[in-house]
Amino acid sequence: QVQLVESGGGLVQPGESLRLSCAAPGNIFSRCDMHWYRQAPGKQREWVAHTTPMGATNYLDSVKARFTMSRDNAKNTVYLQMNSLKPEDTAVYYCNARCLPSAAYWGQGTQVTVSS
């Protein structure tokens, strides 16, 4: 059973920042694309950001100027730095590993709430 362990969620005010972490087993982290998704109440799960094993990244347009995904290969961990948070960023954030040919693994999710 592959475990992805997320942390770093919480309650913040609009304009503040949070950093989410996702730790993965080494054999997953080194060969799989890593993604962040989010799911707001009453909405479908939405892709947010992605990084490859070589460190290339891409982002959902609405977060591109505010969120940064990075990876620490020594710690087998990816991060999502979220700045200038808005109420519409409120969601459960999930880490996902997608490995060729067809495996996918999910974390348990971490709640991010942006509210004044």
TISE-184158 format. One line per 5 residues: number of its first residue (from 1); for each residue x, y, z of C-alpha. Coordinates in Angstrom, 3 decimals, always signed. Layout:
# TISE-184158
NUM) X Y Z; ...
//
This chain:
# TISE-184158
1) +0.000 +0.000 +0.000; +1.560 +3.258 -1.159; +1.100 +6.128 +1.268; +1.274 +9.777 +0.392; +1.226 +11.928 +3.512
6) +0.062 +15.521 +3.250; +0.415 +18.230 +5.862; +0.328 +21.990 +6.234; -3.316 +22.881 +5.835; -5.106 +25.268 +8.145
11) -7.237 +28.362 +8.564; -5.852 +31.630 +7.243; -7.179 +35.060 +6.353; -7.394 +36.320 +2.773; -4.012 +37.474 +1.509
16) -2.046 +35.169 +3.788; +0.114 +32.188 +2.834; +0.334 +28.475 +3.523; +2.749 +25.773 +2.470; +1.483 +22.250 +1.927
21) +3.779 +19.235 +2.007; +3.404 +15.759 +0.553; +5.831 +12.994 +1.445; +6.032 +9.922 -0.771; +8.004 +6.684 -0.727
26) +11.321 +7.069 -2.508; +10.541 +4.645 -5.323; +7.409 +6.631 -6.126; +8.893 +10.076 -5.759; +11.831 +9.455 -8.069
31) +9.890 +8.096 -11.053; +6.354 +9.484 -10.923; +4.752 +12.775 -11.787; +3.394 +14.453 -8.663; +0.200 +16.510 -8.684
36) -1.884 +18.628 -6.344; -5.665 +18.590 -6.652; -8.323 +20.309 -4.598; -11.997 +19.777 -3.903; -14.234 +22.511 -2.606
41) -17.548 +21.698 -0.909; -20.164 +20.736 -3.477; -17.694 +20.844 -6.364; -15.734 +18.329 -8.381; -12.097 +17.656 -7.640
46) -9.925 +20.099 -9.584; -6.316 +19.763 -10.751; -4.089 +22.527 -9.358; -0.433 +21.866 -10.158; +2.012 +19.254 -11.390
51) +5.735 +18.530 -11.293; +7.769 +15.923 -13.134; +10.684 +13.961 -11.679; +12.977 +16.408 -13.477; +11.282 +19.371 -11.797
56) +9.223 +20.833 -14.636; +6.005 +22.393 -13.348; +2.674 +23.628 -14.614; -0.335 +25.201 -12.934; -4.022 +25.890 -13.121
61) -4.389 +29.360 -14.644; -6.205 +30.791 -11.626; -3.313 +29.949 -9.276; -0.341 +30.402 -11.608; +0.750 +33.773 -10.242
66) +0.200 +32.806 -6.583; +1.122 +29.138 -6.104; +4.513 +27.480 -6.517; +5.097 +23.742 -6.546; +8.563 +22.476 -5.702
71) +10.297 +19.258 -4.746; +13.000 +18.241 -2.308; +14.540 +15.078 -3.695; +16.507 +14.417 -0.514; +13.287 +14.317 +1.505
76) +11.050 +12.682 -1.123; +8.667 +15.563 -0.580; +6.797 +17.979 -2.796; +5.517 +21.320 -1.623; +2.802 +23.707 -2.666
81) +3.553 +27.260 -1.576; +0.309 +29.197 -1.692; +0.499 +32.985 -1.466; -2.169 +35.675 -1.602; -4.820 +33.159 -0.665
86) -8.426 +33.894 -1.542; -11.680 +32.530 -0.096; -12.199 +30.630 -3.345; -9.031 +28.643 -2.598; -10.865 +27.006 +0.295
91) -10.870 +23.253 -0.324; -9.430 +19.940 +0.693; -6.084 +19.649 -1.069; -4.915 +16.226 -2.215; -1.519 +14.993 -3.302
96) -1.449 +12.543 -6.210; +1.312 +10.437 -7.729; +0.856 +9.220 -11.278; +3.226 +6.490 -12.377; +3.635 +4.855 -15.761
101) +2.103 +2.758 -17.098; -1.139 +3.229 -15.196; -0.755 +3.491 -11.422; -2.086 +6.394 -9.382; -1.899 +7.035 -5.654
106) -3.640 +9.584 -3.447; -3.032 +11.138 -0.086; -5.687 +11.579 +2.553; -6.132 +15.292 +1.939; -5.505 +18.397 +4.014
111) -8.062 +21.142 +4.631; -7.292 +24.702 +3.601; -9.760 +27.342 +4.737; -9.406 +30.979 +3.737; -11.769 +33.198 +5.671
116) -11.849 +36.512 +7.475
//
